[in-house]
Amino acid sequence: MNVIRHQTAPNPDGCRWCGYDNPHGWQYLPGKGGHQWEQPTNAQRLARMRARRANRKEQ
């Protein structure tokens, strides 16, 4: 199941799991549970940058 957590793509350096910026303390996500900020993967960073760029072009 895909869950949309953001109206726009998160910051490329946002948390791997929830996309929130660091520091974000403990966050809870269904399926993941409680977690602290974790570095996103390179693939996540690239996908987030591309989504943000595409969003800017649409406006």
C-alpha positions as CSV (number, residue, x, y, z in Angstrom):
1,M,0.0,0.0,0.0
2,N,1.4,3.4,-1.0
3,V,0.7,6.2,1.4
4,I,1.0,9.9,0.3
5,R,2.6,11.8,3.1
6,H,3.4,15.1,1.3
7,Q,1.5,17.3,-1.1
8,T,4.9,18.0,-2.8
9,A,8.0,16.0,-2.9
10,P,10.0,16.1,0.4
11,N,13.3,17.8,0.8
12,P,15.9,15.5,-1.0
13,D,17.8,15.2,2.4
14,G,14.6,14.5,4.4
15,C,14.2,11.3,6.4
16,R,14.4,8.1,4.4
17,W,11.1,6.8,5.9
18,C,8.9,9.8,6.3
19,G,10.6,12.6,4.3
20,Y,10.6,15.1,7.2
21,D,13.7,17.3,7.7
22,N,16.2,16.6,10.4
23,P,15.9,17.0,13.3
24,H,12.5,15.4,13.5
25,G,12.7,13.5,16.8
26,W,10.7,10.3,16.9
27,Q,8.1,9.8,14.3
28,Y,5.6,7.0,13.9
29,L,4.5,5.5,10.6
30,P,2.2,2.5,10.0
31,G,4.2,-0.4,8.8
32,K,7.5,1.2,10.0
33,G,6.7,2.1,13.6
34,G,8.7,4.6,15.6
35,H,11.9,5.8,14.1
36,Q,14.4,8.6,14.2
37,W,15.7,10.4,11.2
38,E,17.7,8.2,8.8
39,Q,19.6,9.2,5.7
40,P,17.7,8.7,2.5
41,T,19.2,6.5,-0.2
42,N,20.8,8.0,-3.3
43,A,17.8,6.7,-5.4
44,Q,15.4,8.5,-3.0
45,R,17.3,11.7,-3.2
46,L,17.4,11.6,-7.0
47,A,13.6,10.8,-7.2
48,R,12.8,13.6,-4.8
49,M,14.9,16.1,-6.8
50,R,13.3,15.1,-10.1
51,A,9.8,15.3,-8.5
52,R,10.5,18.8,-7.1
53,R,11.9,19.9,-10.5
54,A,8.8,18.6,-12.3
55,N,6.6,20.4,-9.8
56,R,8.3,23.7,-10.4
57,K,7.9,23.4,-14.2
58,E,4.1,22.8,-13.8
59,Q,3.6,26.1,-11.9
